[in-house]
Amino acid sequence: MTEYIVRFLVGGAVVSAFAMLGDLLRPKSFAGLFAAAPSVALATLGIAVYQHGPGYATLQTHAMIAGAIALAAYSVVVCHVLVRARMRALLATVLSLAIWLIVAFGLLTFAGGQA
């Protein structure tokens, strides 16, 4: 229970800091980019280092990086499918999930991760 309280407090503080940073940048669309994902990742990694040590946090960091790269690949594929194939959004996103899975697990496998 204490872990969740700490995660909530640290995550909230870091979300606020990143939101302020995003508010200072132009265009304003960057505010959402900086508000959520980096702050939650930092809070989670801080707790992982504290509870399990740096080795465990390193594995988690590799998984987060693989997920971020896979998300970028997924996003590019969805955009191209929506524009070029004129597919409906739901169908394009569901079909493109295969790209995310292949890239994420492929990166973890080739990088010697836990996949």
Secondary structure as the mmCIF struct_conf table of DSSP 4:
data_model
#
loop_
_struct_conf.conf_type_id
_struct_conf.id
_struct_conf.beg_label_comp_id
_struct_conf.beg_label_asym_id
_struct_conf.beg_label_seq_id
_struct_conf.end_label_comp_id
_struct_conf.end_label_asym_id
_struct_conf.end_label_seq_id
HELX_RH_AL_P HELX_RH_AL_P1 THR A 2 LEU A 24
BEND BEND1 LEU A 25 PRO A 27
TURN_TY1_P TURN_TY1_P1 LYS A 28 SER A 29
HELX_RH_AL_P HELX_RH_AL_P2 PHE A 30 ALA A 35
BEND BEND2 ALA A 36 ALA A 36
HELX_RH_AL_P HELX_RH_AL_P3 ALA A 37 HIS A 52
HELX_RH_AL_P HELX_RH_AL_P4 PRO A 54 ARG A 84
BEND BEND3 ALA A 85 ALA A 85
HELX_RH_AL_P HELX_RH_AL_P5 ALA A 89 PHE A 110
TURN_TY1_P TURN_TY1_P2 ALA A 111 GLY A 112
#
